């Protein structure tokens, strides 16, 4: 296993343990997972064969209670997880009535939805349809930018960071909007607990 996969695997195991320990779901708990990937488990076409995509679907004790939502059509997801309902949709405008789920889970999606207004909409929708929320995002204070694996570049002013991303052949990283603990907390209109796991932040309600 590559080092980056090992680090990702350790991080996702810690997050799943936190979910189970903090929110204490059971066999009757309904879960919405917002922002699942089309490829997972080291499938061809995945992110360098990374084996930690859709970790919740692979390791949650009651996968049949999960509803998954993503932006793609979901054909490959459904083939891999036939017992999990999949819907195509927008995390900032969820296609569900208020309070539809016991838990809304989202792993490392909010930094990709856009600027602060879109991130606030993402949180607002999660709080609207879920009685509890478990939302994770890479920690901006961690010295390595986890998407690009470049050290310190995300601490630079946006214009300069963008130039570094361009030179490194990763111009797509300009669209990421990383959050620190304070910024993540401020997206929630009411009480929220921020768990700082070093590499990752987790917000729970």
Secondary structure, DSSP 8 states (H G I E B T S, - for coil): --HHHHHHHHHHHHHHHHHHHHH---TT--EEEES--SS-TT-TTSSTT-S-TTHHHHH-TTGGGEEEEESS--HHHHHH-TTSEEEE-BTTB-SS-TT-EEEEEEES-GGGS-SHHHHHHHHHHHHHHEEEEEEEEEBTTSSEETTTTEESGGGS-HHHHHHHHHHTT-GGGGG---B-HHHHHHT-SS--EEEE-SSEEEEE-
